Amino acid sequence: AEPDPDTKRKRKIWFGHRDQPLFAFAGIWRPGDDGSFMAFLTCEPNETVGAVHPKAMPVMLDPPDYSRWLGNEHEDACSLARPYADERMTILP
């Protein structure tokens, strides 16, 4: 999106979830000498997010997926790194 001609900033877009109030981003962390280092993971965007951010979107997890992400085998956790379903998302006003 092009920046606003008056403010020179891009308009903020808020995304919401259609059918539940809670979700999480998949993240990783590691300890370091100066504290913990953290990052959230991204994947290819779905159509909803891709219309605004064509390069990537956060990996979104539903509550039933939390234990798979946090405590399962590597391959199972990595299978969650996929675009979130478009029909479950909305752009908020």
N, C-alpha and C positions, 0 to 999 in steps of 0.2 A: 504494500500500500504506500501511496505517496504521502509525505508529511503534510500536515495542515499548513496552508500558505501563511496563516497569521502567526501560529505558535512555532512553526518549523519542526514540530514533533509529530510522530506517528500517533494515530488514534489508538487508545487502549481498547482491546477487545477482551471481553470476559466470556469464558466458556462455562457451560453448566451441564449437569447430568439430568437427564429426563426423568428417571424413575427411582433414584435413591439419593439421599443427602450426603453419603460418605464414599470416598474413594481415596486412594493414595498413589503417589508416584513411586516407582521402583527406584531404589537408590543403593549406592554402595558407600562404604567408608573404610578407612584404614587409619591406624594410629600413626602418629609422627612425632618427631622430637619436640615440635612446637605446638602440639595439639592434634586433634583429629582432622582428617581430610575427608570431605564428603562431596558427592555428586549425584545427580539423578540421571537416569538412563534415558536415552531417546531412541526413537525408531522412525521409520517412514511415516509421514502424516496420513491420517485418513482424509476424506474429502472435506469435512467440516473444518478441520484445523489447516489443511493444506491450502484452502482458499485464502488464508491469512498468513500462514507460515509454511511456505512450500518445501522447506528443507527438512524439517523434523518436528516431532511432537514428543512430549514426555511419555514414557511407558506408564500407563494407568492401570492400577490394580483395584479390583473389587474386594470387599471384605473376605469372601471365601478364598481368594487367592493369596492372602497375606501369609498364611502358614506355608504355602507352596514356595513363595518367594523367600521367606526367611529361614526355612528349615529343611528344604528338600535337596535332592541331588541336583547337581549343576545343570544337567540337561533339562530337567523338569522346570527348574527356575527360569532358564533361558528361553523356554518355550513360551513364557509369558511376555516376552519382548516383541510385541506386535502392535500394529495400529489398533486403537480402540474402536469399537463398532460405532459407525456414524449415526445409526438410528437411536443410539443411547445418549447422544450429545446434542446440545443446542447452544446457539450464540445468544447470550443475554443482552437485554437492552442497556 
